[in-house]
Every structure is written in C-alpha cells, then in structure tokens.
Amino acid sequence: MNFQALIRTRYSVRAYKPDAVEEDKLTRILEAARIAPTAANRQAFRIIVLPTKGREAELHRIYGRDWFVQAPLVLAVCAVPSEAWVRKADGWNAAEVDATIAMAHIVLAAAEEGLGTCWIAAFDPGAARDVLGLPPDVIPAAFTPLGYPADTPAPKKRRPLTELVRRGRW
Ligand SMILES: Cc1cc2nc3c(=O)[nH]c(=O)nc-3n(C[C@H](O)[C@H](O)[C@H](O)COP(=O)(O)O)c2cc1C
C-alpha cells in the first residue's frame, strides 16, 4: 500500500475479532517502531506487548471499554525520560515525543498488515503503572489494542487545510 493510501486506510478500530495476530506481522509492526525517528536517536521508549487472554480484568482497570480487551493483544508504549534528549535552552525532555512517534509508526504499520489499532490516551495512569509494573521514572504514553477489525471505518472528518496551515507566520 502506498503511503497516501495507508494514512487513509488507518482508522480507530473500536471492535475486534478474537483471531490471533501472526508473529511475523507483530514483528514487522514492532520493527516499524524501532526504526522511528527519535531525538538524538536516543530511542527513549519501550513497548510492552500484553496478551489479553486471562488478563481482561486487570487491563480493564487501565481502560474500561469492552473493546479494549477484545483483540488478542494490547500494546503499551512507554516513555523513558532518563534516556531522552533534553533541549539545553529550556530543559525540555523529548521522551514523550519519541514514544508518540513510535506509536504513530505502530498504528500505520498495523494498518498495512490489515490489523486494527486505536490510540488510547484516556487511560488511568495509576492503574497502568500498577498493572505494567512500571519503574517510577517511566511514563505510560499510549495504549492500543492490536487485532483484526470487527467494525468498519466511518468517513474521516478533518478541518480543511486552509484552517490548519498558515504561511509565513501565525
Ligand atoms: C493522542 C490521541 C489520544 C487518543 N485517545 C483516545 C482514547 O482514549 N479513546 C479513544 O477511543 N480514541 C482515542 N483516540 C482516537 C481519536 O479519537 C481518533 O484518532 C480521531 O477521532 C480520528 O479518528 P480516526 O483515528 O478514526 O481517523 C486518540 C487519538 C490520539 C491521537
């Protein structure tokens, strides 16, 4: 699939089939995250692969929607500020941006494999820390189920380019 088709194919999938995700597909998706650009190439993120079977109740503590645990896998992308590039001018830490770009690669790579994802930020960070056993300095950045879609995409609603893009200055 070319890039323009891919970015239009991806959508937020909120119903999943229970079918397994093939290991080679999962590997290509994780590789896509590995290849993502990160500030100063610090790769200040980690991905936790969570099989959902038998962990439904625990995972529901993180995000309560039924469809969150319908897919066979959930991926958690975590930011690691202690490894990240920090901008000297103001101390800004790139870890969450690194993790976010990795997640963007994941959702697009999954779409290319015919798999569904839904970027989730409205999770309970305390429950995520607890369930995933995160060290205190690691930040849960984003979750997504990973599995075969059981719904169909709605037409995309987006602001027009004329609203989103300014030329020269704000
Ligand atoms: C940073 C971020 C956080 C999001 N958090 C949630 C979420 O917690 N729950 C949810 O159902 N969708 C979430 N989404 C999905 C968005 O609602 C969705 O991407 C947007 O409405 C556009 O629809 P589309 O992905 O189908 O093109 C999130 C997306 C992003 C990028």
The ligand as an SDF file (V2000), in Angstrom:
LIG
                    3D

 31 33  0  0  0  0  0  0  0  0999 V2000
   -3.2720   11.3160   21.3040 C   0  0  0  0  0  0  0  0  0  0  0  0
   -4.5320   10.5490   20.9890 C   0  0  0  0  0  0  0  0  0  0  0  0
   -5.3150   10.0960   22.0280 C   0  0  0  0  0  0  0  0  0  0  0  0
   -6.4790    9.3590   21.7620 C   0  0  0  0  0  0  0  0  0  0  0  0
   -7.1740    8.8100   22.8120 N   0  0  0  0  0  0  0  0  0  0  0  0
   -8.2660    8.0680   22.5550 C   0  0  0  0  0  0  0  0  0  0  0  0
   -8.9450    7.4070   23.6190 C   0  0  0  0  0  0  0  0  0  0  0  0
   -8.5500    7.4860   24.7730 O   0  0  0  0  0  0  0  0  0  0  0  0
  -10.0360    6.6560   23.3230 N   0  0  0  0  0  0  0  0  0  0  0  0
  -10.4920    6.5100   22.0400 C   0  0  0  0  0  0  0  0  0  0  0  0
  -11.4850    5.8010   21.8400 O   0  0  0  0  0  0  0  0  0  0  0  0
   -9.8500    7.1080   20.9970 N   0  0  0  0  0  0  0  0  0  0  0  0
   -8.7600    7.8670   21.2160 C   0  0  0  0  0  0  0  0  0  0  0  0
   -8.0560    8.4290   20.1840 N   0  0  0  0  0  0  0  0  0  0  0  0
   -8.5380    8.2380   18.8020 C   0  0  0  0  0  0  0  0  0  0  0  0
   -9.1080    9.5220   18.2090 C   0  0  0  0  0  0  0  0  0  0  0  0
  -10.3930    9.7690   18.7540 O   0  0  0  0  0  0  0  0  0  0  0  0
   -9.1730    9.3610   16.6680 C   0  0  0  0  0  0  0  0  0  0  0  0
   -7.8570    9.1930   16.1710 O   0  0  0  0  0  0  0  0  0  0  0  0
   -9.7850   10.5880   15.9830 C   0  0  0  0  0  0  0  0  0  0  0  0
  -11.1330   10.7630   16.3810 O   0  0  0  0  0  0  0  0  0  0  0  0
   -9.7560   10.4480   14.4570 C   0  0  0  0  0  0  0  0  0  0  0  0
  -10.3970    9.2630   14.0270 O   0  0  0  0  0  0  0  0  0  0  0  0
   -9.6150    8.1390   13.2160 P   0  0  0  0  0  0  0  0  0  0  0  0
   -8.4520    7.6770   14.0660 O   0  0  0  0  0  0  0  0  0  0  0  0
  -10.6230    7.0280   13.0360 O   0  0  0  0  0  0  0  0  0  0  0  0
   -9.1420    8.7210   11.9260 O   0  0  0  0  0  0  0  0  0  0  0  0
   -6.8910    9.1370   20.4130 C   0  0  0  0  0  0  0  0  0  0  0  0
   -6.0730    9.5920   19.3810 C   0  0  0  0  0  0  0  0  0  0  0  0
   -4.9000   10.2720   19.6540 C   0  0  0  0  0  0  0  0  0  0  0  0
   -4.0010   10.7030   18.5100 C   0  0  0  0  0  0  0  0  0  0  0  0
  1  2  1  0
  2  3  1  0
  2 30  2  0
  3  4  2  0
  4  5  1  0
  4 28  1  0
  5  6  2  0
  6  7  1  0
  6 13  1  0
  7  8  2  0
  7  9  1  0
  9 10  1  0
 10 11  2  0
 10 12  1  0
 12 13  2  0
 13 14  1  0
 14 15  1  0
 14 28  1  0
 15 16  1  0
 16 17  1  0
 16 18  1  0
 18 19  1  0
 18 20  1  0
 20 21  1  0
 20 22  1  0
 22 23  1  0
 23 24  1  0
 24 25  2  0
 24 26  1  0
 24 27  1  0
 28 29  2  0
 29 30  1  0
 30 31  1  0
M  END
$$$$
